[in-house]
Amino acid sequence: MEGLVSILYSIAAFVTAIGILVTIHEFGHFWVARKMGVKVLRFSVGFGKPIWKKTAGPDQTEYVLACIPLGGYVKMLDEREGDVAESDLDRTFNRKSVWRRFAIVAAGPAFNFLFAIAAYSLIYMMGVVGVKPVIGVVSSPSPAYSAGIRAQDTILSVNGIKTPSWEKARFTLLEESVGAKSIVIEVERADLQIKKAVVDISQLKLLQKEQIDLIGELGFSAWRPDIPPIIDEVVAGGAAQAAGLLANDQIIMLGGEMITNVHRWVELIRANPEKSLDVLVIRDSQPVSLKLTPKLRTAKGESYGFIGVMNRIEIPNDVRQKMEVVERYGPIDALGESIDKTWRMSWLTLKVLGKLVIGEASVKNLSGPITIARYAGISAQVGLEQFITFLAIISISLGVLNLLPVPILDGGHLFYYLIEIIKGSPVSETIEVVGQKIGMALLFGLMSIAIYNDLLRLVG
């Protein structure tokens, strides 16, 4: 029952997200078309059979909400699609100058970027709560260790871009690493000394795997406070219940090793599937000895131990205050940060797409509607800030993808208009028809791969 509720929640969040973003995209075409003097016949969110329809305005434009929420369209008056009354000829799309047609088509992706800027501006004005990017364990050998990065270092910037939080540090590290041979990480030592470390990443294959763990590839982890392992909840039917573990038990020893933090407790459980382990816990101020055998689980080719508990995560207030950072800006600075964030997200998306085309990135990184729906549901459950961030990211992706010079997409039409501007006459209808067929084939192929990846993740 809980799984069904989660699925329905994800579907609802997905439909809401796609509905918002498609409406924004199509409104861009609609608004600019009307400003350019083009008559709009229909504004549709979704495809297929209408579930709601209304006619309004001086042009009696038909506003439609259709049953398939995977896109939308704006239908404009055009002589190529039927007879047009003589009184309306000057309001047809095809009779407008190439620059006006260019503006109308470009408006859809442009509105996606404007929405992302507005969304990020709102988030930055509200304040983004994060954690200082303090480094925990540094593996040896590793690129980070070779560059001189050590435990307890705080990341100040990556290639000159300031990184006040782990969220920004992770994104900037990924953005600056794609296509690069090295990156410069500026850190502050525990003794407050500043060091610039040049990290060689030429041997890393960042985009060849489905799960991109750049921090792990570089050879370090985020610092984590020592949180004592206390059981918060025991799942019915799991190995923990079979062993006799109860809520509020504090783990003292596992398999002969003293346990001082929850991370080591989890590591040992995962590393010992189907093995009997001695457990010492404190229960009601009294020591209790138990036998625990983690069950074997396998996901995405990895086998690990699992016992079915929820651990209590209680971070001391002094540690929380020391590590917490808040990025909050006034309206002007928030706008600047949002424009910068939208640009860098767009550029990263383009770089990753370029790597896919030349074979330097795995197609396993492609995601389709199922994965998007899953993350829509997760972000909506976490909170409004995360859902708005999710919308901004997907809006940027839609904007970038629609600008690609692929026939049938907005970018394909813009490419034709550029040719028209250069040669002084429109592209022939034959070329447009052939281009549409090629574009349809490319999109169908990419969508098939994305949905296949979705299904593999779902099964995994």
C-alpha positions in Angstrom: 0.0 0.0 0.0 2.8 2.4 0.9 4.5 1.6 -2.4 1.3 2.4 -4.3 0.9 5.7 -2.5 4.6 6.6 -3.4 3.9 5.8 -7.0 0.8 7.9 -7.1 2.6 10.7 -5.4 5.4 10.6 -8.0 2.9 10.6 -10.9 1.0 13.6 -9.4 4.3 15.5 -8.9 5.5 14.6 -12.4 2.2 15.7 -14.0 2.3 19.0 -12.0 5.9 19.6 -12.9 5.5 18.9 -16.6 2.3 20.9 -16.7 4.0 23.9 -15.2 7.0 23.7 -17.5 5.1 23.0 -20.7 2.7 25.9 -20.0 5.7 28.2 -19.5 7.4 27.0 -22.7 4.3 27.3 -24.8 3.3 30.6 -23.3 6.6 32.0 -24.5 5.6 31.1 -28.1 2.1 32.3 -27.6 3.0 35.7 -26.0 5.7 36.6 -28.6 3.5 35.4 -31.5 0.7 37.8 -30.4 3.2 40.6 -29.9 4.5 40.0 -33.5 1.0 40.2 -34.9 0.4 36.5 -35.5 -3.1 35.1 -34.9 -3.0 32.2 -32.5 -5.7 29.5 -33.1 -4.9 27.1 -30.2 -2.9 26.9 -27.0 -2.7 23.3 -25.9 -1.0 21.9 -22.8 -0.8 18.1 -23.5 -1.6 16.0 -26.5 -4.5 13.8 -27.6 -8.1 14.1 -26.6 -9.0 17.4 -24.8 -10.2 17.0 -21.2 -10.9 20.7 -20.9 -11.4 23.3 -23.5 -12.3 27.0 -23.6 -12.5 29.6 -26.4 -11.7 33.2 -25.5 -10.3 36.5 -26.7 -10.9 38.7 -29.7 -9.3 36.0 -32.0 -11.4 33.2 -30.3 -8.3 31.3 -29.4 -9.0 27.8 -28.2 -7.3 27.0 -24.9 -7.0 23.2 -24.4 -5.9 20.9 -21.6 -5.3 17.4 -23.2 -5.0 13.9 -21.7 -1.4 13.1 -22.5 0.7 15.5 -20.3 4.0 15.0 -22.1 4.2 18.3 -24.1 2.1 20.9 -25.8 1.8 23.2 -28.7 0.7 26.6 -30.0 -1.1 26.4 -33.3 -0.8 29.7 -35.3 -2.5 30.8 -38.5 -0.4 29.5 -41.4 -1.2 29.3 -45.2 0.8 26.1 -45.4 -1.8 24.4 -43.2 -5.0 25.5 -44.9 -6.9 28.3 -46.6 -6.7 31.7 -44.9 -9.2 34.5 -45.3 -7.8 37.5 -47.2 -8.5 39.7 -44.2 -6.2 37.5 -42.1 -3.3 37.1 -44.5 -1.1 39.7 -42.8 -1.5 37.8 -39.5 -0.2 34.4 -40.8 3.0 33.0 -39.3 4.5 32.2 -42.7 4.2 35.8 -44.0 6.1 37.3 -41.1 9.7 38.3 -41.6 12.4 35.7 -40.8 13.4 37.7 -37.7 9.9 37.7 -36.3 9.5 34.0 -36.9 12.9 33.5 -35.3 11.8 35.4 -32.2 8.5 33.5 -31.9 10.3 30.1 -32.1 13.1 31.1 -29.8 10.7 32.4 -27.2 9.7 28.9 -25.9 13.2 27.9 -24.7 13.9 31.5 -23.6 10.9 31.4 -21.2 12.3 28.1 -19.8 15.5 29.9 -18.9 13.7 32.9 -17.6 11.6 30.6 -15.3 14.8 29.0 -14.0 16.3 32.4 -13.2 13.1 33.4 -11.4 13.0 30.1 -9.5 16.6 30.4 -8.4 16.2 34.1 -7.5 13.3 33.1 -5.2 15.3 30.3 -3.6 18.3 32.6 -3.0 16.2 35.3 -1.5 14.6 32.8 0.8 18.0 31.4 1.7 19.6 28.1 0.9 20.7 26.1 3.9 23.8 24.0 3.4 26.8 22.4 5.0 30.4 23.7 4.9 32.5 21.7 2.4 34.9 20.2 5.0 36.8 17.2 3.8 36.7 14.0 5.8 38.8 11.0 4.8 41.3 11.4 2.0 42.3 8.1 0.3 45.9 7.3 -0.6 46.7 7.0 -3.4 44.2 9.3 -5.1 44.3 12.5 -7.2 43.3 14.6 -4.2 46.0 13.1 -2.0 48.7 13.6 -4.7 47.7 17.2 -5.0 48.2 17.7 -1.2 44.6 17.8 0.0 44.1 16.4 3.5 41.4 15.6 6.0 39.8 18.6 7.7 40.6 20.9 4.7 37.7 23.2 3.8 37.1 23.8 0.1 37.0 27.5 -0.6 36.8 27.6 -4.4 37.1 25.5 -7.5 38.9 27.1 -10.5 38.3 30.4 -8.8 34.5 29.9 -8.2 33.6 30.3 -4.6 32.0 27.2 -2.9 30.5 28.1 0.5 28.5 24.8 0.7 28.9 21.1 -0.2 26.0 21.5 -2.7 27.8 24.3 -4.6 31.2 22.5 -4.2 29.9 19.2 -5.8 28.2 21.0 -8.7 31.2 23.2 -9.4 33.6 20.3 -9.2 31.5 18.4 -11.7 31.0 21.4 -14.0 34.7 22.3 -14.0 35.8 18.7 -14.4 33.9 17.8 -17.6 36.3 18.0 -20.5 39.2 19.2 -18.2 42.6 17.6 -17.5 43.0 19.3 -14.1 41.2 21.5 -11.7 42.5 24.0 -9.0 40.9 23.4 -5.6 41.6 26.1 -3.0 41.4 24.9 0.5 41.8 26.2 4.0 43.7 24.0 6.4 42.7 23.3 9.9 45.5 25.8 11.0 43.8 28.4 8.7 46.6 28.3 6.1 45.4 28.7 2.5 46.6 26.2 -0.2 45.8 25.9 -3.9 45.9 22.3 -5.0 46.2 21.4 -8.7 44.4 18.1 -9.0 45.1 15.9 -12.0 41.9 14.4 -13.3 43.1 13.3 -16.8 42.8 9.6 -15.9 39.2 9.9 -14.5 36.4 8.6 -16.7 33.7 10.8 -15.1 30.8 10.1 -17.5 31.5 6.5 -18.4 29.4 5.2 -15.5 25.7 5.5 -14.7 26.4 6.7 -11.1 28.7 9.7 -11.2 30.6 9.8 -7.9 33.1 12.6 -8.6 34.0 13.1 -4.9 34.8 9.4 -4.6 36.8 9.4 -7.8 38.9 12.4 -6.6 39.6 10.3 -3.5 37.9 12.1 -0.6 34.7 12.3 1.3 32.6 14.8 3.2 33.5 15.2 6.8 30.8 13.7 9.1 30.5 14.2 12.9 30.7 11.2 15.2 27.0 10.4 15.7 26.5 7.5 18.2 24.6 4.6 16.6 21.1 4.5 18.2 18.3 2.5 16.8 15.3 4.7 16.1 13.0 2.1 14.4 13.1 -1.7 13.7 11.5 -2.9 10.5 9.1 -5.9 11.0 10.4 -9.2 9.6 14.0 -7.9 9.2 17.3 -9.3 10.5 17.4 -6.7 13.3 14.0 -7.9 14.7 15.1 -11.5 14.4 18.2 -10.7 16.5 16.2 -8.9 19.2 17.2 -5.3 18.5 14.8 -2.7 19.8 14.2 1.0 19.3 16.5 3.1 21.6 19.2 0.5 21.7 22.7 2.1 21.5 25.2 0.0 19.6 28.5 -0.4 21.6 30.3 -3.2 19.8 29.8 -5.2 16.6 31.8 -8.2 15.5 34.4 -7.5 18.2 35.0 -3.9 17.1 34.0 -0.9 19.3 31.5 1.3 17.4 31.6 5.0 18.1 29.7 6.4 15.1 26.7 5.4 13.0 28.7 5.5 9.8 31.0 2.7 10.9 28.0 0.7 12.1 26.4 0.9 8.6 29.7 0.0 6.9 30.2 -3.1 8.9 26.6 -4.2 8.4 26.9 -3.7 4.6 30.3 -5.5 4.5 29.1 -8.7 6.3 26.0 -10.2 4.6 25.0 -13.7 5.8 27.6 -13.6 8.6 26.8 -14.0 12.3 28.0 -11.1 14.3 28.2 -10.5 18.0 26.4 -7.3 19.0 26.7 -5.5 22.3 24.0 -2.8 23.0 23.1 -0.5 25.9 19.4 -0.9 26.7 17.8 0.9 29.6 21.3 1.6 31.0 22.1 -2.1 30.9 24.5 -4.0 28.5 22.7 -6.7 26.3 24.5 -9.2 24.1 22.8 -10.4 20.9 23.6 -12.3 17.7 22.9 -10.5 14.4 23.0 -12.0 10.9 22.6 -9.3 8.1 20.5 -10.5 5.1 22.0 -10.4 1.7 20.7 -7.8 -0.8 21.8 -7.2 -4.4 21.2 -4.1 -6.4 22.9 -2.9 -9.6 25.4 -5.6 -9.4 26.4 -4.8 -5.8 25.9 -7.2 -2.9 25.6 -6.0 0.7 24.3 -6.7 4.1 20.9 -5.3 5.3 19.2 -5.6 8.7 16.1 -3.4 8.5 16.6 -0.5 10.9 16.3 3.2 10.9 19.1 4.9 12.8 18.6 8.0 14.9 20.5 10.9 13.6 21.0 13.5 16.3 23.7 16.1 15.5 24.8 18.2 18.5 23.8 21.8 18.4 27.3 23.1 18.6 28.4 21.0 15.6 25.3 22.0 13.6 25.9 25.7 14.2 29.6 25.3 13.3 28.9 23.5 10.0 25.7 25.1 8.8 25.9 27.8 6.2 23.1 29.9 4.6 23.3 31.4 1.2 20.9 34.4 1.2 21.0 37.4 -1.1 19.0 40.6 -1.7 16.9 40.9 -4.8 19.7 42.3 -7.1 22.4 39.8 -5.9 20.0 37.0 -6.0 19.2 37.8 -9.7 22.9 37.9 -10.5 23.5 34.5 -8.8 20.5 33.0 -10.5 21.6 34.1 -14.0 25.1 32.7 -13.3 23.6 29.4 -12.0 21.3 29.1 -15.0 24.1 29.8 -17.4 26.5 27.3 -15.8 23.8 24.6 -15.6 23.0 25.2 -19.3 26.7 25.0 -20.3 27.2 21.8 -18.2 24.2 20.2 -20.0 25.6 21.1 -23.4 29.1 19.7 -22.4 27.6 16.4 -21.2 25.5 16.1 -24.4 28.6 16.8 -26.5 30.4 14.0 -24.6 27.4 11.7 -25.4 27.6 12.5 -29.1 31.4 11.7 -29.3 31.1 8.6 -27.2 33.0 9.9 -24.1 29.9 9.6 -21.9 27.7 6.6 -21.3 24.2 6.6 -22.6 23.3 5.1 -19.3 23.3 8.7 -18.0 20.2 9.4 -20.1 16.9 9.5 -18.1 13.3 9.3 -19.3 9.9 10.1 -17.8 10.0 7.3 -15.2 13.2 8.6 -13.6 12.0 12.2 -13.8 8.7 11.2 -12.2 10.6 9.5 -9.4 12.7 12.5 -8.6 9.7 14.8 -9.0 8.0 12.8 -6.2 11.1 12.8 -4.0 11.7 16.5 -4.3 8.0 17.3 -3.7 8.1 15.2 -0.5 11.3 16.9 0.8 9.8 20.3 0.5 8.9 23.3 -1.6 12.5 24.5 -2.0 13.6 21.2 -3.4 10.6 21.0 -5.7 11.3 24.5 -7.1 14.9 23.6 -7.6 13.8 20.4 -9.4 11.6 22.5 -11.6 14.5 24.9 -12.4 16.8 22.1 -13.4 14.2 20.4 -15.7 13.3 23.8 -17.1 16.9 24.4 -18.1 17.2 20.9 -19.6 14.1 21.6 -21.7 15.4 24.9 -22.8 18.8 23.5 -23.8 17.3 20.4 -25.6 14.8 22.5 -27.5 17.7 24.7 -28.8 19.6 21.8 -30.3 19.7 22.0 -34.1 17.6 18.9 -34.6 14.7 19.1 -37.1 11.3 19.0 -35.3 12.7 20.8 -32.3 12.7 24.6 -31.9 16.4 24.5 -32.5 15.9 22.8 -35.9 13.5 25.6 -37.0 15.9 28.2 -35.8 18.7 26.5 -37.8 16.5 26.7 -40.9 15.9 30.4 -40.3 19.6 31.0 -40.0 20.1 29.4 -43.4 17.3 31.5 -44.7 19.0 34.7 -43.4 22.3 33.7 -45.0 20.9 32.6 -48.4 18.1 35.1 -48.6 15.3 32.5 -49.2 13.5 29.8 -47.1 14.7 26.2 -47.0 12.7 24.1 -49.5 9.7 22.1 -48.2 11.5 18.9 -49.4 14.4 19.5 -47.1 12.0 20.3 -44.2 10.1 17.1 -44.7 13.3 15.0 -44.8 14.6 16.9 -41.8 11.4 16.1 -39.8 11.8 12.4 -40.6 15.4 12.4 -39.4 14.5 14.4 -36.3 11.6 12.0 -35.5 14.0 9.1 -35.8 16.6 10.7 -33.6 14.1 11.6 -30.9 12.5 8.2 -31.0 15.9 6.5 -30.6 17.0 8.8 -27.7 13.6 8.3 -26.0 13.8 4.5 -26.4 17.2 4.5 -24.8 16.1 6.8 -21.9 13.0 4.6 -21.2 15.1 1.4 -21.4 17.5 3.0 -18.8 14.4 3.9 -16.7 13.2 0.4 -16.7 16.6 -1.0 -15.8 16.7 1.3 -12.8 13.2 0.4 -11.8 14.0 -3.3 -11.9 17.3 -2.7 -10.0 
